[in-house]
Amino acid sequence: MVVPAYCRTASGRVFRLLRSSELIAPDRIRFVLRAQSIDATESHELACELDTEFIRDKIANRQAIPTPETTFEDLWSKLKSELGAQDGG
């Protein structure tokens, strides 16, 4: 799955999807996916924070680590459901 640049809800509302990530502490990364309506009257946001120690442990144990793209895809799946629920569907 790929996070699109825009989405349309079942009721026809159109949103632009904006991604951002930032280091919020020496050991925390915050990923944010925001859906902003084209007319800028409505905005929805989901965020996920990852602990860098968690990622280092996974690397040390030769386990798969969540990539930024995977993290945004997970956020997109949740945000899409949230927007659909607001449309009543």
CYANA upper distance limits for C-alpha pairs under 8 A (distance plus 0.5 A):
  1 MET  CA     73 GLU  CA      7.16
  2 VAL  CA     73 GLU  CA      7.01
  3 VAL  CA     72 PHE  CA      7.55
  3 VAL  CA     73 GLU  CA      6.40
  3 VAL  CA     76 TRP  CA      6.87
  4 PRO  CA     17 LEU  CA      7.58
  5 ALA  CA     16 ARG  CA      6.45
  5 ALA  CA     17 LEU  CA      5.75
  5 ALA  CA     18 LEU  CA      7.86
  6 TYR  CA     14 VAL  CA      7.53
  6 TYR  CA     15 PHE  CA      6.05
  6 TYR  CA     16 ARG  CA      4.92
  6 TYR  CA     17 LEU  CA      6.08
  7 CYS  CA     14 VAL  CA      6.21
  7 CYS  CA     15 PHE  CA      5.83
  7 CYS  CA     16 ARG  CA      7.08
  7 CYS  CA     17 LEU  CA      7.92
  8 ARG  CA     12 GLY  CA      6.19
  8 ARG  CA     13 ARG  CA      5.99
  8 ARG  CA     14 VAL  CA      4.94
  8 ARG  CA     15 PHE  CA      6.90
  9 THR  CA     13 ARG  CA      5.78
  9 THR  CA     14 VAL  CA      7.06
  9 THR  CA     83 LEU  CA      7.36
  9 THR  CA     84 GLY  CA      6.87
  9 THR  CA     87 ASP  CA      7.75
 10 ALA  CA     84 GLY  CA      7.44
 10 ALA  CA     87 ASP  CA      7.16
 10 ALA  CA     89 GLY  CA      8.00
 11 SER  CA     87 ASP  CA      6.62
 13 ARG  CA     37 SER  CA      7.88
 14 VAL  CA     37 SER  CA      6.37
 14 VAL  CA     38 ILE  CA      6.63
 15 PHE  CA     35 ALA  CA      6.05
 15 PHE  CA     36 GLN  CA      5.63
 15 PHE  CA     37 SER  CA      4.72
 15 PHE  CA     38 ILE  CA      6.11
 16 ARG  CA     35 ALA  CA      6.07
 16 ARG  CA     36 GLN  CA      5.75
 16 ARG  CA     37 SER  CA      6.69
 16 ARG  CA     38 ILE  CA      6.91
 17 LEU  CA     33 LEU  CA      7.32
 17 LEU  CA     34 ARG  CA      6.13
 17 LEU  CA     35 ALA  CA      5.10
 17 LEU  CA     36 GLN  CA      6.98
 18 LEU  CA     33 LEU  CA      6.26
 18 LEU  CA     34 ARG  CA      5.61
 18 LEU  CA     35 ALA  CA      6.91
 18 LEU  CA     36 GLN  CA      8.19
 19 ARG  CA     31 PHE  CA      8.06
 19 ARG  CA     32 VAL  CA      6.33
 19 ARG  CA     33 LEU  CA      5.24
 19 ARG  CA     34 ARG  CA      6.99
 19 ARG  CA     72 PHE  CA      8.12
 20 SER  CA     31 PHE  CA      6.42
 20 SER  CA     32 VAL  CA      5.75
 20 SER  CA     33 LEU  CA      7.15
 21 SER  CA     29 ILE  CA      7.52
 21 SER  CA     30 ARG  CA      5.97
 21 SER  CA     31 PHE  CA      4.87
 21 SER  CA     32 VAL  CA      6.63
 22 GLU  CA     29 ILE  CA      6.26
 22 GLU  CA     30 ARG  CA      5.92
 22 GLU  CA     31 PHE  CA      7.28
 23 LEU  CA     27 ASP  CA      8.25
 23 LEU  CA     28 ARG  CA      6.44
 23 LEU  CA     29 ILE  CA      5.05
 23 LEU  CA     30 ARG  CA      6.83
 24 ILE  CA     28 ARG  CA      6.15
 24 ILE  CA     29 ILE  CA      6.34
 24 ILE  CA     30 ARG  CA      6.98
 25 ALA  CA     29 ILE  CA      7.76
 27 ASP  CA     51 ASP  CA      6.28
 27 ASP  CA     52 THR  CA      5.61
 27 ASP  CA     53 GLU  CA      7.43
 28 ARG  CA     49 GLU  CA      7.06
 28 ARG  CA     50 LEU  CA      6.18
 28 ARG  CA     51 ASP  CA      5.28
 28 ARG  CA     52 THR  CA      6.40
 29 ILE  CA     49 GLU  CA      5.97
 29 ILE  CA     50 LEU  CA      5.70
 29 ILE  CA     51 ASP  CA      7.04
 29 ILE  CA     52 THR  CA      7.69
 30 ARG  CA     47 ALA  CA      7.32
 30 ARG  CA     48 CYS  CA      6.23
 30 ARG  CA     49 GLU  CA      4.85
 30 ARG  CA     50 LEU  CA      7.01
 31 PHE  CA     47 ALA  CA      6.01
 31 PHE  CA     48 CYS  CA      5.71
 31 PHE  CA     49 GLU  CA      6.72
 31 PHE  CA     68 PRO  CA      8.41
 31 PHE  CA     71 THR  CA      8.02
 31 PHE  CA     72 PHE  CA      7.84
 32 VAL  CA     45 GLU  CA      7.46
 32 VAL  CA     46 LEU  CA      6.34
 32 VAL  CA     47 ALA  CA      4.83
 32 VAL  CA     48 CYS  CA      7.06
 32 VAL  CA     72 PHE  CA      8.30
 33 LEU  CA     45 GLU  CA      6.28
 33 LEU  CA     46 LEU  CA      5.99
 33 LEU  CA     47 ALA  CA      6.83
 33 LEU  CA     72 PHE  CA      7.31
 33 LEU  CA     75 LEU  CA      7.04
 33 LEU  CA     76 TRP  CA      7.64
 34 ARG  CA     43 SER  CA      7.44
 34 ARG  CA     44 HIS  CA      6.14
 34 ARG  CA     45 GLU  CA      4.77
 34 ARG  CA     46 LEU  CA      6.98
 35 ALA  CA     43 SER  CA      6.10
 35 ALA  CA     44 HIS  CA      5.61
 35 ALA  CA     45 GLU  CA      6.76
 35 ALA  CA     79 LEU  CA      8.49
 36 GLN  CA     40 ALA  CA      6.61
 36 GLN  CA     41 THR  CA      8.36
 36 GLN  CA     42 GLU  CA      6.44
 36 GLN  CA     43 SER  CA      4.88
 36 GLN  CA     44 HIS  CA      7.00
 37 SER  CA     41 THR  CA      6.74
 37 SER  CA     42 GLU  CA      5.75
 37 SER  CA     43 SER  CA      6.71
 44 HIS  CA     79 LEU  CA      8.36
 45 GLU  CA     79 LEU  CA      8.11
 46 LEU  CA     75 LEU  CA      6.95
 46 LEU  CA     79 LEU  CA      7.28
 47 ALA  CA     75 LEU  CA      7.70
 48 CYS  CA     71 THR  CA      8.27
 48 CYS  CA     75 LEU  CA      8.18
 50 LEU  CA     54 PHE  CA      7.92
 50 LEU  CA     55 ILE  CA      8.43
 51 ASP  CA     55 ILE  CA      7.33
 52 THR  CA     56 ARG  CA      6.68
 53 GLU  CA     57 ASP  CA      6.58
 54 PHE  CA     58 LYS  CA      6.86
 55 ILE  CA     59 ILE  CA      6.79
 55 ILE  CA     65 ILE  CA      6.74
 55 ILE  CA     66 PRO  CA      8.48
 56 ARG  CA     60 ALA  CA      6.61
 57 ASP  CA     61 ASN  CA      6.64
 58 LYS  CA     62 ARG  CA      6.54
 58 LYS  CA     63 GLN  CA      5.39
 58 LYS  CA     64 ALA  CA      7.13
 58 LYS  CA     65 ILE  CA      6.72
 59 ILE  CA     63 GLN  CA      6.37
 59 ILE  CA     64 ALA  CA      7.83
 59 ILE  CA     65 ILE  CA      7.54
 66 PRO  CA     70 THR  CA      6.55
 66 PRO  CA     71 THR  CA      6.91
 67 THR  CA     71 THR  CA      6.74
 68 PRO  CA     72 PHE  CA      6.72
 69 GLU  CA     73 GLU  CA      6.62
 70 THR  CA     74 ASP  CA      6.73
 71 THR  CA     75 LEU  CA      6.84
 72 PHE  CA     76 TRP  CA      6.48
 73 GLU  CA     77 SER  CA      6.70
 74 ASP  CA     78 LYS  CA      7.02
 75 LEU  CA     79 LEU  CA      6.54
 76 TRP  CA     80 LYS  CA      6.35
 77 SER  CA     81 SER  CA      6.91
 78 LYS  CA     82 GLU  CA      6.75
 79 LEU  CA     83 LEU  CA      6.65
 80 LYS  CA     84 GLY  CA      6.61
 81 SER  CA     85 ALA  CA      6.57
 82 GLU  CA     86 GLN  CA      6.94
 83 LEU  CA     87 ASP  CA      7.09
 84 GLY  CA     88 GLY  CA      7.05
 84 GLY  CA     89 GLY  CA      5.90
 85 ALA  CA     89 GLY  CA      5.84
